[in-house]
Amino acid sequence: MMRLGTAPAEKPRKAGLPRHVAIIMDGNGRWARSRGLPRAEGHRRGVQSIRDVVRHATAIGIEWLTVFGFSSENWSRPADEVSELMGLLKLFIRHDLNELTRGNVRVRVIGGRDNLSGDIAALLIEAEQKTAGNTGLNLVIAFNYGSRDEIARATRAIAGEVAAGRLGAEEITVDLVATRLDTAGMPDPDLIIRTSGEQRLSNFLLWQSAYAEFVFVPDYWPDFDGAAFDRAIAEYLGRERRFGGLPQKGEAV
């Protein structure tokens, strides 16, 4: 098995590379079905792809990598599949946390936590606390995450502050809302990749993706590797990012 702790030394981020890459990891079930395997095997192989991509992101100098691990809507899946996914999360943290720490990877988790079981919540806290001092790749795991839910929770928090008199309605700005989101203090994603050929966000980072570039790749997630990651970044590097403005002098219109 590839060891995260054996990743090559971190390299400075090359000019033009995206600072923050977010990935919607899609297609585990279809990957398994196409091979006559149970869906659970697709999820297990998907975990190995996470390991490979974390290693590759570290090697090429990506600063932030966010992976959509489990959405707040995924609870509606069959109970046995949800149980399998929870087991894989536990396995990933228990087996890989020491290696992530040795690899100087900092783990952060976004998403609601109020309805999580005690053992899962404790594992997420352990992963964040154990890696809090690391200064390399920031690995953000979106778990029990849904962007509409995130925005609703942020709105409730702001409304509570206004009702308590600690905040005036006129003080509510785009920047203030951003500080109440799960991603407060994180840069917005420059590049969002979705695997499996689907072309939608599926309630992922709706606020944060306002100016992100999107790359949709045909590979199922278990087949996504460093080479596929590089191809997505190459496509990103060919884009012209304007952020609502005009090209700089000398650039194509």
N, C-alpha and C positions, 0 to 999 in steps of 0.2 A: 504493500500500500504506500502511496506517495505521502511523505511526511511534510506537514506544513513547516515544521521546524528546520527542514533542510533547504528551504528556499534560499536562493542566492541573495547576497547582500543587497539592500535597497539601493536603488539608483535615483539620482535627481530626476525630477520630472522633466521630460523633454519639452521644449517650447512648442506650444500648440496642442499638446495632449490635453484631453479633458481632465479637469481636476476631480470631478465627481461623476462616476458612472453608476447608473442604477439599472438593475436587470429584473424583468418579469420572467421568472423561470417557468416556462410553460411547455407542456407536452410529455410529461412523464408517463401518463397513462397511455397515450397514443404510441409512444415509443415501445412500451411493454406489449401492447396489443399487436403491433406490427410484427413482433417477434414471437407471438404466441405465449407470452409470459404474463403472470398476474400483475395487476397494477402496482402492488406493493414492491415488486422488483424494480419497476420504473422509478419509484420514489427513492429506493435504496441507491440505485445508480445515479440518481440526481444529486444525492449528497456527495458522491465522489466528484461530480462536476463542480460543486461548490468549492471543494478542496482545491481542485485544479485551477479554478478561476481566481481564487484568493492568492494562490501561489504566483500565478502569472501577473496579476495586478500589482503585487508587491515587486516583482522582478522588473516591470517596465516603469514603475514610478507613479502609479495612480495613487492619489491621496485618499480618496473616499470611494468606497464601493458599497452600494446598498442593494440587498437582495430581498425580493418579495417572497418571504418564506411561507406565510400562512395568512390568508385574508380573514377579515371578520365575517365574510360570507361563507367561508369554507366549513363552518360548523354545520351547515346544512347537508354536507356530504354523508354517505353512509357511516354509521358509528364505527364499523371495523376499520374503515379507511382513516377516519379521524384519529382513532387509537394508534394506528400504524404511524401516522405523521407525528403524533406526540412522542411516540417511542423513538422515532428517528431524531427528533430535536434533542431529546435527552441523550441519545447516543452521541450525537455530534458534539454537544457541549462537554459531556463527561470524557469522551475519548480525545477530543481535539483541543480542549481548552489549554492544557499545558503546552501543546505545540504552538498554538496561537500566541501564547505568552512569550515563548522562546523566540518566535518569529517577529516580535515587537508589534503585533497586531492589536489594536484597541477595538473591543467589541462594544457596540451600542445597540440598544433595542428600542424600536418605536412601535407604538400600537397600544391599545387599551389593555389594562391589566386587572381591572376590577373583577372580571368573571373567570380569571384563570385559577386552576387548582393550585394549592399551596406548593406542591413540589415543582411545578413548572415555573411559578413566579419566583421561587427561591433560586432555581437554576439560572434564570435570566439575570437576577441580581448578582449572583456569584460571578457570572461571565463578565458583567460590567465592572464589578469591583476588582476582580483579579487582574484585569487588563487595563485598569484606569490610568496607570502610569506609563503605558506604552506610547511611543511617539511615531510609529510607522503607519502602515495602512490603517485607516478607520473603516472597520467592517460594520456596517449598519444592517441589522436584521429586522425587517418589517414583519412582525409577528402579531397575530390577532389584530391586523391593521386594515383599516379602510379609510380612505381619505375623507369621505363625507362625515364619517364618525369623528375623525380627528378635528375637522373644521367645526363641527357641532360642539365638541368638547371645549375647543378654544373659545367659541362664541359664548358658551355658558359661563366660562371663567371670566371673560371680559364683562358680561352682563352682571355677574355677581359683584365685581369690583365697582361698576357704575352704581349699582343699587346700594352698595355700602358707603358710597361717597368717596371712595379712594381714587376714582378715575372719572373725569368728565367725558361726556359723549364726544365733545369736540376733540378730545385727545386720541380718539381711535383712528389710527392710521394704518396703512399697509405694513409699515415696519413694526408697529406694535402688535398687530395680529400675528405676524411671523414669529414674534417672541413667545407666543402662547401655543404654538404648534408643537407637535412631538419633535420636530426637526430644529427647534430653536438652537441657534449657535452653529448650525451646519450650513455649508454652502448649498445653494440649489444645484440640482443635477445639470450637468452640461449635456450629457448623453444618456438617453434611455433606450435600452435594448430589450426587445421582446423576442423570445424564441418561439418556434413551432409554426411560424407563418401567420399567426393571428395579428391583426392590426388594430388594437384598441388598448386603452390604459387600464381597464378593469378596476377603476376606483383606486388607482395607485398614484400618490404624489400629485394630486390634481392642482393644488395651489403652487407647489414648488416647481412644476414642470412648465410654467408659463413661457419660458424661453429656451426650453431644452430642445435638442435635436433628437429625432426618433429614428432608430434603425430597426427594422423588422427582418429577422433572419428566418430561413426555412428550417434550420436544424431544430430537432427536438432537444429539450434541455439536456438529457443524458449524453447527447452527442456534441454538446457545445464544449469547446476546448480553447486552448491558447490561440491556435490559428484562427478560429472563428472570432475570437475576441479581437485579434489584430485586424481582421477584415472589417469588423464593425467600426473600429477606431479609424481605419483608413478612409471609410466612407464619411465619417464625421469630419475628418481633416479636410475633405474636399468640399465641405459646406461653407457658405458665407454667413456668418452670424452678425445680425444688425441690431438686435435688441430694440426694434421699433424705430431705429434711426436710418441714416443713409450710409452707403459705403464710404470708406475713407478715400481721400484723393488718390487716384491711380488705380482704384479697384474697379472691377466691372460693376455695372448697374444692373 
